[in-house]
Amino acid sequence: MAHVITEDCISCGACESECPVECIKEADGKYVIDKEVCTDCEACAGVCPVDACKPE
């Protein structure tokens, strides 16, 4: 199961640098997770200040 970034995202970018497989990218002012690459490590969830990274 992959993680997703919800609409609560404030585009701070904290999650992008924490991802060990580099599956988080900025697109149109919001961050998205590539579900094909995500390993469900939860690193993004641990650093998100608004709890926008959730299990799918």
MOPAC internal coordinates of N, CA, C and O (Angstrom, degrees):
PM7 1SCF
backbone

  N    0.0000 0     0.00 0     0.00 0    0    0    0
  C    1.4583 1     0.00 0     0.00 0    1    0    0
  C    1.5298 1   108.31 1     0.00 0    2    1    0
  O    1.2310 1   120.39 1   -41.83 1    3    2    1
  N    1.2962 1   116.85 1   138.17 1    3    2    1
  C    1.4603 1   122.42 1   178.65 1    5    3    2
  C    1.5187 1   110.70 1   -98.29 1    6    5    3
  O    1.2310 1   121.21 1   -11.58 1    7    6    5
  N    1.3006 1   115.29 1   168.42 1    7    6    5
  C    1.4568 1   121.52 1   172.78 1    9    7    6
  C    1.5273 1   108.51 1   -96.65 1   10    9    7
  O    1.2310 1   120.50 1   -20.38 1   11   10    9
  N    1.3044 1   116.66 1   159.62 1   11   10    9
  C    1.4620 1   123.02 1   174.67 1   13   11   10
  C    1.5244 1   107.63 1  -131.20 1   14   13   11
  O    1.2310 1   121.15 1   -21.03 1   15   14   13
  N    1.3129 1   115.41 1   158.97 1   15   14   13
  C    1.4567 1   121.02 1   175.72 1   17   15   14
  C    1.5167 1   107.22 1  -106.48 1   18   17   15
  O    1.2310 1   120.74 1   -59.02 1   19   18   17
  N    1.3084 1   116.19 1   120.98 1   19   18   17
  C    1.4621 1   121.46 1  -175.32 1   21   19   18
  C    1.5292 1   111.61 1   -80.31 1   22   21   19
  O    1.2310 1   121.20 1    -3.93 1   23   22   21
  N    1.3167 1   115.32 1   176.07 1   23   22   21
  C    1.4649 1   121.52 1   178.61 1   25   23   22
  C    1.5268 1   112.47 1   -67.03 1   26   25   23
  O    1.2310 1   119.96 1   170.57 1   27   26   25
  N    1.3219 1   117.68 1    -9.43 1   27   26   25
  C    1.4612 1   121.26 1   177.43 1   29   27   26
  C    1.5257 1   112.40 1   -72.62 1   30   29   27
  O    1.2310 1   120.11 1   170.65 1   31   30   29
  N    1.3250 1   117.40 1    -9.35 1   31   30   29
  C    1.4681 1   122.90 1  -178.19 1   33   31   30
  C    1.5265 1   110.72 1   -55.49 1   34   33   31
  O    1.2310 1   120.89 1   -47.06 1   35   34   33
  N    1.3315 1   115.91 1   132.94 1   35   34   33
  C    1.4621 1   121.42 1   178.23 1   37   35   34
  C    1.5341 1   111.59 1  -104.19 1   38   37   35
  O    1.2310 1   120.47 1  -170.12 1   39   38   37
  N    1.3223 1   116.70 1     9.88 1   39   38   37
  C    1.4707 1   123.65 1   176.83 1   41   39   38
  C    1.5233 1   113.47 1    58.93 1   42   41   39
  O    1.2310 1   120.49 1  -139.96 1   43   42   41
  N    1.3187 1   116.67 1    40.04 1   43   42   41
  C    1.4636 1   120.05 1   179.44 1   45   43   42
  C    1.5281 1   112.24 1   -79.94 1   46   45   43
  O    1.2310 1   120.10 1   156.39 1   47   46   45
  N    1.3355 1   117.41 1   -23.61 1   47   46   45
  C    1.4535 1   121.57 1   177.68 1   49   47   46
  C    1.5138 1   115.64 1    84.80 1   50   49   47
  O    1.2310 1   119.46 1  -178.03 1   51   50   49
  N    1.3037 1   118.64 1     1.97 1   51   50   49
  C    1.4669 1   121.58 1  -178.15 1   53   51   50
  C    1.5271 1   111.79 1   -59.34 1   54   53   51
  O    1.2310 1   120.45 1   142.36 1   55   54   53
  N    1.3092 1   116.74 1   -37.64 1   55   54   53
  C    1.4645 1   121.50 1  -176.92 1   57   55   54
  C    1.5281 1   112.63 1   -68.92 1   58   57   55
  O    1.2310 1   120.51 1   142.66 1   59   58   57
  N    1.3237 1   116.63 1   -37.34 1   59   58   57
  C    1.4659 1   121.00 1  -174.42 1   61   59   58
  C    1.5227 1   111.76 1   -57.78 1   62   61   59
  O    1.2310 1   120.00 1   133.52 1   63   62   61
  N    1.3116 1   117.61 1   -46.48 1   63   62   61
  C    1.4647 1   120.54 1  -177.32 1   65   63   62
  C    1.5252 1   113.00 1   -74.56 1   66   65   63
  O    1.2310 1   119.74 1   161.60 1   67   66   65
  N    1.3108 1   118.10 1   -18.40 1   67   66   65
  C    1.4612 1   121.85 1   179.98 1   69   67   66
  C    1.5235 1   113.63 1   -85.15 1   70   69   67
  O    1.2310 1   119.98 1   160.82 1   71   70   69
  N    1.3101 1   117.64 1   -19.18 1   71   70   69
  C    1.4665 1   121.01 1  -174.62 1   73   71   70
  C    1.5357 1   111.13 1   -70.33 1   74   73   71
  O    1.2310 1   120.01 1   -61.95 1   75   74   73
  N    1.3425 1   117.58 1   118.05 1   75   74   73
  C    1.4652 1   119.99 1  -177.42 1   77   75   74
  C    1.5284 1   114.01 1   -72.23 1   78   77   75
  O    1.2310 1   119.63 1   161.78 1   79   78   77
  N    1.3259 1   118.32 1   -18.22 1   79   78   77
  C    1.4644 1   121.06 1   179.24 1   81   79   78
  C    1.5243 1   112.33 1  -109.01 1   82   81   79
  O    1.2310 1   120.59 1  -172.37 1   83   82   81
  N    1.3248 1   116.48 1     7.63 1   83   82   81
  C    1.4667 1   123.70 1   175.17 1   85   83   82
  C    1.5287 1   112.90 1    54.18 1   86   85   83
  O    1.2310 1   120.68 1  -135.52 1   87   86   85
  N    1.3373 1   116.31 1    44.48 1   87   86   85
  C    1.4696 1   119.62 1  -179.32 1   89   87   86
  C    1.5208 1   113.02 1   -97.45 1   90   89   87
  O    1.2310 1   119.65 1  -176.30 1   91   90   89
  N    1.3282 1   118.28 1     3.70 1   91   90   89
  C    1.4647 1   121.39 1   179.40 1   93   91   90
  C    1.5201 1   109.02 1  -105.59 1   94   93   91
  O    1.2310 1   121.25 1   -54.07 1   95   94   93
  N    1.3027 1   115.22 1   125.93 1   95   94   93
  C    1.4685 1   121.52 1  -179.00 1   97   95   94
  C    1.5188 1   109.74 1  -134.22 1   98   97   95
  O    1.2310 1   121.24 1   -25.73 1   99   98   97
  N    1.3292 1   115.23 1   154.27 1   99   98   97
  C    1.4632 1   121.23 1   176.75 1  101   99   98
  C    1.5267 1   108.08 1   -88.05 1  102  101   99
  O    1.2310 1   120.92 1   -46.94 1  103  102  101
  N    1.3300 1   115.85 1   133.06 1  103  102  101
  C    1.4601 1   121.25 1   178.63 1  105  103  102
  C    1.5210 1   109.18 1  -143.18 1  106  105  103
  O    1.2310 1   120.45 1   -61.00 1  107  106  105
  N    1.3007 1   116.74 1   119.00 1  107  106  105
  C    1.4635 1   121.94 1   178.96 1  109  107  106
  C    1.5272 1   112.86 1    55.60 1  110  109  107
  O    1.2310 1   120.48 1  -138.97 1  111  110  109
  N    1.3190 1   116.69 1    41.03 1  111  110  109
  C    1.4581 1   121.05 1   176.02 1  113  111  110
  C    1.5162 1   115.32 1    82.85 1  114  113  111
  O    1.2310 1   119.64 1   178.88 1  115  114  113
  N    1.3183 1   118.29 1    -1.12 1  115  114  113
  C    1.4652 1   122.22 1   177.83 1  117  115  114
  C    1.5235 1   108.80 1  -126.95 1  118  117  115
  O    1.2310 1   120.75 1   -21.31 1  119  118  117
  N    1.3045 1   116.17 1   158.69 1  119  118  117
  C    1.4563 1   120.71 1   178.12 1  121  119  118
  C    1.5175 1   109.72 1   -98.23 1  122  121  119
  O    1.2310 1   121.22 1   -38.15 1  123  122  121
  N    1.3327 1   115.27 1   141.85 1  123  122  121
  C    1.4578 1   121.79 1   179.84 1  125  123  122
  C    1.5268 1   109.39 1  -131.65 1  126  125  123
  O    1.2310 1   121.35 1   -27.08 1  127  126  125
  N    1.3306 1   115.02 1   152.92 1  127  126  125
  C    1.4573 1   121.94 1   178.84 1  129  127  126
  C    1.5220 1   108.64 1  -108.77 1  130  129  127
  O    1.2310 1   120.77 1   -49.94 1  131  130  129
  N    1.3229 1   116.13 1   130.06 1  131  130  129
  C    1.4560 1   121.39 1   175.41 1  133  131  130
  C    1.5287 1   107.40 1   -77.82 1  134  133  131
  O    1.2310 1   120.32 1   -73.32 1  135  134  133
  N    1.3175 1   116.99 1   106.68 1  135  134  133
  C    1.4622 1   122.44 1  -175.06 1  137  135  134
  C    1.5237 1   112.43 1   -63.43 1  138  137  135
  O    1.2310 1   120.34 1   154.67 1  139  138  137
  N    1.3150 1   116.96 1   -25.33 1  139  138  137
  C    1.4683 1   121.29 1  -179.96 1  141  139  138
  C    1.5305 1   111.60 1   -71.09 1  142  141  139
  O    1.2310 1   120.44 1   155.82 1  143  142  141
  N    1.3242 1   116.76 1   -24.18 1  143  142  141
  C    1.4586 1   121.75 1  -175.05 1  145  143  142
  C    1.5343 1   112.27 1  -105.20 1  146  145  143
  O    1.2310 1   120.09 1   152.37 1  147  146  145
  N    1.3180 1   117.43 1   -27.63 1  147  146  145
  C    1.4629 1   122.71 1  -176.41 1  149  147  146
  C    1.5241 1   111.11 1   -56.38 1  150  149  147
  O    1.2310 1   120.67 1   -47.40 1  151  150  149
  N    1.3418 1   116.32 1   132.60 1  151  150  149
  C    1.4690 1   122.09 1   179.08 1  153  151  150
  C    1.5222 1   111.84 1  -102.84 1  154  153  151
  O    1.2310 1   119.89 1  -173.99 1  155  154  153
  N    1.3242 1   117.81 1     6.01 1  155  154  153
  C    1.4629 1   123.11 1   177.80 1  157  155  154
  C    1.5323 1   112.13 1    61.96 1  158  157  155
  O    1.2310 1   120.91 1  -142.16 1  159  158  157
  N    1.3217 1   115.87 1    37.84 1  159  158  157
  C    1.4720 1   120.25 1  -177.87 1  161  159  158
  C    1.5273 1   112.58 1   -78.25 1  162  161  159
  O    1.2310 1   120.01 1   162.02 1  163  162  161
  N    1.3196 1   117.59 1   -17.98 1  163  162  161
  C    1.4654 1   124.83 1   179.16 1  165  163  162
  C    1.5308 1   114.85 1    72.06 1  166  165  163
  O    1.2310 1   120.17 1  -166.89 1  167  166  165
  N    1.3337 1   117.29 1    13.11 1  167  166  165
  C    1.4717 1   119.96 1   177.72 1  169  167  166
  C    1.5232 1   110.83 1   -61.24 1  170  169  167
  O    1.2310 1   120.34 1   141.70 1  171  170  169
  N    1.3255 1   116.95 1   -38.30 1  171  170  169
  C    1.4598 1   121.37 1  -179.82 1  173  171  170
  C    1.5281 1   110.92 1   -64.53 1  174  173  171
  O    1.2310 1   120.85 1   137.48 1  175  174  173
  N    1.3122 1   115.98 1   -42.52 1  175  174  173
  C    1.4649 1   120.59 1  -179.15 1  177  175  174
  C    1.5217 1   111.37 1   -63.63 1  178  177  175
  O    1.2310 1   120.58 1   147.26 1  179  178  177
  N    1.3110 1   116.49 1   -32.74 1  179  178  177
  C    1.4617 1   120.63 1  -178.94 1  181  179  178
  C    1.5102 1   114.75 1   -69.76 1  182  181  179
  O    1.2310 1   120.07 1   156.95 1  183  182  181
  N    1.3322 1   117.47 1   -23.05 1  183  182  181
  C    1.4673 1   119.84 1  -177.48 1  185  183  182
  C    1.5235 1   114.25 1  -110.21 1  186  185  183
  O    1.2310 1   119.91 1   172.25 1  187  186  185
  N    1.3098 1   117.78 1    -7.75 1  187  186  185
  C    1.4663 1   120.46 1  -176.81 1  189  187  186
  C    1.5265 1   110.77 1   -71.17 1  190  189  187
  O    1.2310 1   120.35 1   -59.14 1  191  190  189
  N    1.3439 1   116.94 1   120.86 1  191  190  189
  C    1.4668 1   119.70 1  -177.30 1  193  191  190
  C    1.5264 1   114.56 1   -73.36 1  194  193  191
  O    1.2310 1   120.15 1   165.71 1  195  194  193
  N    1.3360 1   117.32 1   -14.29 1  195  194  193
  C    1.4705 1   119.71 1  -178.83 1  197  195  194
  C    1.5355 1   112.07 1  -120.19 1  198  197  195
  O    1.2310 1   120.54 1  -166.78 1  199  198  197
  N    1.3177 1   116.58 1    13.22 1  199  198  197
  C    1.4611 1   122.12 1   176.72 1  201  199  198
  C    1.5266 1   112.37 1    56.71 1  202  201  199
  O    1.2310 1   120.93 1  -135.18 1  203  202  201
  N    1.3512 1   115.83 1    44.82 1  203  202  201
  C    1.4665 1   120.73 1  -178.02 1  205  203  202
  C    1.5262 1   112.91 1   -92.03 1  206  205  203
  O    1.2310 1   119.62 1   169.85 1  207  206  205
  N    1.3225 1   118.33 1   -10.15 1  207  206  205
  C    1.4672 1   121.56 1   178.38 1  209  207  206
  C    1.5149 1   108.69 1   -94.81 1  210  209  207
  O    1.2310 1   121.22 1   -64.80 1  211  210  209
  N    1.3117 1   115.28 1   115.20 1  211  210  209
  C    1.4585 1   121.38 1  -174.34 1  213  211  210
  C    1.5249 1   111.47 1  -128.89 1  214  213  211
  O    1.2310 1   120.10 1   -27.28 1  215  214  213
  N    1.3353 1   117.41 1   152.72 1  215  214  213
  C    1.4642 1   118.69 1   172.57 1  217  215  214
  C    1.5290 1   108.91 1   -64.36 1  218  217  215
  O    1.2310 1   121.11 1   -36.98 1  219  218  217
  N    1.3160 1   115.49 1   143.02 1  219  218  217
  C    1.4613 1   119.69 1  -179.67 1  221  219  218
  C    1.5093 1   112.11 1   -69.45 1  222  221  219
  O    1.2310 1   120.10 1   180.00 1  223  222  221

